[in-house]
Amino acid sequence: QDVRPFLGDKWTGLDNYTRVLSDHRFQDAIGHTLVLGIGQSLGAILLGFVLALLLEGQARSLKFIRTAVFPPPVPATAVVGELWRLMYYPTSDGLLNSGLHLLGLGPVQYLDDPNLALYSTMVMGIWIWAPYNMVIILAGLAGVDRTLYEAAAMDGVSLWQRLRHVTLPAIRPALSIVLTLAAIRGLRV
């Protein structure tokens, strides 16, 4: 309904929805949202899985490393935002740009360049959510029966086959939790 005070109302039907759905800016926004949500989710799951595989075990030094890997979610959002602002700072004072300066390259506008802003934001989201996924997957890996690995080793199974046929099926419940949480986070974008 088109509301016009003192002039009478005019029924527009679904015209507003048609206009929005056909607007290229709206379509671009939906596309960017999907790319960001799917990219962050898959990247955080993959990085969390790799970190969990690397940090699996009972060694004492691994406990310290696990603790060191997990801090992204601990500080407040403002602290995380400030950290990434310092990293992405557009002049050579930024942490990433100072590294590029040492290599003889000019500064990059990570958040101001339309070609980089989406992916820079995606990297930030992956960094934030990968440790959560790592902890859940580590819990799943802790529940895998070690005799399955011993039997696979005696059968001469390669590392890839052991991962595919032993580890992944054994941690399916943990992976389903990670996928569900990633879908929820992806839809919150």
N, C-alpha and C positions, 0 to 999 in steps of 0.2 A: 504494500500500500504506500502510495506517495502522499506524505502528509504535508499539506500546504495550509498553514494557519489562516483562517478567515476566508479562504478561497475554495474550501471544499476539498475533500479527499478524492484521490483518483486511484483506482485499483490497477496495480501493475502486474499482478500474477507472479510468475516465476522469472520475470525480467531481470531482477537483481542477481539471481543465481546464474542465469545465462550470461550476464555481463561479466561476472566474476570468473566463471569457469572458462570463458573465452579470452580473458585478459592474459596476454603473454607474460606480464610480470607475476601474476598469480601462478601460472604454469611453471615459470622459472623458479619461484619460491618453493613450490612443491617438489620440483626436481632436486633442488639444492638440499632441501630437508631430507629427502630420501637418500641422497648420496652421503650426506653427513651422518645420518642415523645408521645406515647399513655399514658405512666405512668404519665408523667408531666402534660399532658393535663387533664386527668381524675382526678388526684390528686388535681390539682389547682382548677378545677371546683367544686369538692366535698367540699374541704376546703373553697372555696369562698362562696358556698351555705350555709354551716353550719355557717360560720361567719356572713353572711347576716341575717340568721334567728335569730342568737343570738343578733345581734345589731339592729334589726328592732325595731322601736318605736320612740316616741317623747320625751323621758326623756332627761333632760339637760346633765346628766352624760354620756349618750350614745354618744353625740357629741364629747366629749373628748376622749372616748374609740375608736370611729370610726377613729378619727384623729391619735391616737396612733397605731392603727392596720395598717394603710395605708402607713407608711414610706418606705417599701422596694423599691418601684419604684422611690422614690424621689432622693436618692443620685446617684451619677455617678456610672457607671459599675465598675470602678476601686475600689471605696469604698466598694461596695458590694462584689467584689472579695476578697478584703483584709479582710473583716469581716469573710467570710467563710474560708479563709486561716487560720485565727486565731482560728476559731472553730474546723477545721479539722486538726490542727497542729499535726503531728504524735507522738510527745513526750508528756510527762505528762504536758507540758506547755500549750498545746491546751485546749480550753475551755471545749470541750466535754471529752477529755481524763483526764482533772483534775477532772471532776465529776466522771468519772470511777475510778480514783485513790482514791477518797474519799470513794468509795464503796469497795475498796480493789481489784479492777481489774486492769489489765495491760493496757497499751496504745493500741489503735487500729489504724491501718494504713488505714484510710478511703479512701484516694485517691490512695494509692500504692497497695492495695490489689485488685486483679482483680475481686474477688467476691463481693467487696463492692463499688468499684469506680463508677459503673453505678448507683447504688441506692443512693449513696451519692450525685452524680450530680443531680439525679432526685429530691431529697429532696430540694436541692438548687433552682431548677427551680420551684418547687411547692411553696416554700416560696416567690419567686419573683412574680409569676403570680397570686396567690390566691387573694391578695388585689384588683387587677384590676377586677377580676371576682366578688368579693364581692360588689364593687361599682356599677357595672352594675346590679347585682341581687337586690341590695338594691333599686335602682331606679325602678326596676320592682315591687318590693314589695310595694313601696310607692304608686303605682298606683292601687293596688288591692282595690276593693270596700269593706269597712269594714262591710257593711250590710250582705255580704256573710258569713263572719265569725260569725256574730251575729245569722243569720239564722241557720248556721250549729250547733252552740252551743245550740240553742233552740231545734234542732232536736236530740240532744244527740250524736253528731258525735264525735268520738275519735280524739285525736291529729293526729294520723297517717292518718286517713280518711280525716281529714280537709286538711292536707298537700297534700295528693294524689288527692283529688277531687276538692279542692278549690284553694290552693296556686299554685300548679304546672301548671294547665291549665291557670290560670290568668297571670302567668309570662312567658308563652311560648315565647312571642317575645323577652324578655330579655335573656332567655336561648338560643334561636336560635342565638342571637348575640354572646353570650359567647362561644357557640359551634363553630361558624364560626371563631372567633378570635383564639380559641384554636387549631383548625385544621390548620390555617395559621401558628401559632407559632410552632406547632408540625412538620410541613413540613420544617420549617427553620432550624431544628436541623441538 
